Amino acid sequence: MPSDSTLTLYIPDLFGFQSTFSKLSKDELSQLPEIKLPVLEKWLSRGSVLESNFLNDPVLTEFGLSIKSNTDKHYAALSLFAEDISDIDITKKAYWLRADPVNLQPDRDTALLTANEELSLTQEEANKLVEQINNHFIDEPWQLYAFAPHRWYLRLDNPVSLQTHSLFNVLGEDINQFMPSGDDADYWFNITNEIQMLLHGSTVNFERESRNRLTANSIWLWGGGGFPVFDKKSSYDRIITNSILFAGIGHYCGYKVLPLEDNVLNKLEQGNNFIVLDMLSKYVHRRDLYGFTKKLNEMEIVFFTQFNQLLESGGVDKIKLLTNAGQTITITAKQLRRWWKRIKSFSGFKNA
């Protein structure tokens, strides 16, 4: 790949277990896969660190997408651009909310959100459930769509005052800590409760229970909004990702969007490439430290080592590392050669 380019890596939850690492005894650490991250540790130790507002808006700010303050991030609307939609005009000025099917399990005085994709719904099951909900609420000013088995969308004619929490931050958690707020929260609280009763009596869930499968017994609302203003000054040429959100952002902003594969180097072209490496998040949400450590070691071999060779050979001017810990770390080939800067172990970083 020609030089004069930046390779940006977005790795959410890279530091998701830092506080846990610091509390583990030697015996407990020995039960985990040995951490072997020579490239990543060199990047973190010798790269230049810039504190940024990335923590406040880890998706939209980086791509020059602006929204009003104190509102939801418009994840639902942006994701639509990567969905397989043939009969919906998404260019109209509608307001969209994700309303994903989930499984809630009672836990003392609250409920735990235990599953979304783990439900393994079929598209046929999702369509039946959504049809049942739409028929029941036919007089309400919204309509529900199942563009994918586990990604449902609410389309509203007018904006709502609702601040929500991302589904990914609520998995495995007490939902009372993450309930929507805002002027319209009471309305949607009542709607969600009614949907729960409707789903409880659905034929789809009855059949799933008979097969000892998890039921889709509720929905989770999040990511509401219209389409944000796009600042054309954003410097990226293409996005490489398997994330529906980032693919949607890429299509919305006019970037070239490519799937992430192990041979990602073959997809890099001249210019600025943005690669989403979001495979650690599921282990953080599941509190699976063993799986997290194993996956991070795999990323070192499959991705970091390749990218480092590209940097050292002059195939790219710099690597920019973004996390959701509020920092941007920039690495150049010259910085890699700063032998006097001691390389710290990954577990010793306090960025989380």
FENDA-V789511 format. One record per backbone hydrogen bond with DSSP energy under -0.5 kcal/mol. CO is the residue of the C=O (numbers start at 1). NH is the residue of the N-H. Records with the same first field share a line. If there is no record, write none. Layout:
CO=NH, NH
//
This chain:
5=317, 318
6=8, 273
7=320
8=10, 275
9=11, 322
10=277
11=14
13=16
15=18
17=21
18=22
19=23
20=23, 24
21=24
25=29
26=30
27=31
28=31
29=32
34=36
37=41
38=42
39=43
40=44
41=45
42=46
43=47
48=330
50=328
52=55
53=56, 57
57=61, 62
59=63
60=63, 65
61=64
64=66, 231
66=229
68=71
73=75
74=78
75=79
76=80
78=81
79=82
80=83
83=85
88=90
89=92
92=94
95=156
96=225
97=154
98=222
100=220
102=104, 217, 218
103=114, 115
105=112
107=110
110=107
111=175
112=105, 114
113=172
115=103
116=119
117=120
122=126
123=127
124=128
125=129
126=130
127=131
128=132
129=133
130=134
131=135
132=136
133=137
135=138
137=140
140=142
141=157
143=155
145=147, 153
148=151
150=152
151=147, 148
152=99
153=145
154=97, 156
155=143
156=95
160=162
161=184
162=164
163=181
166=169, 170
167=170, 171
170=173
173=113, 175
174=177
175=178
176=179
181=163
182=185
184=188
185=189
186=190
187=191
188=192
189=193
190=194
191=195
192=196
193=197
194=198
195=199
196=200
197=201
199=202
202=206
203=207
204=208
205=209
206=210
207=211
208=211, 213
209=212
215=217
218=102
220=100
222=98
223=76
225=96
226=228
229=66, 231
230=232
231=234
237=256
238=274
239=241, 258
240=276
243=247
244=248
245=249
246=250
247=251
248=252
249=253
250=254, 255
251=254
256=239
258=241
261=264
262=264
263=266
264=267, 268
265=268
271=273
272=237, 238
273=8, 275
274=240
275=10, 277
276=278
278=281
280=283, 284
281=285
282=286
283=288
284=287
287=289
288=292
289=293
290=294
291=295
292=296
293=297
294=298
295=299
296=300
297=301
298=302
299=303, 304
300=305
303=307
304=308
305=309
306=310
307=311
308=312
309=313
310=315, 316
311=314
317=333
318=7
319=321, 331
320=9, 322
321=329
322=11
326=52
327=323
328=50, 330
329=321
330=48
331=319
332=336
333=337
334=337
335=338
337=339
338=341
340=342
342=344
345=348
346=349
//
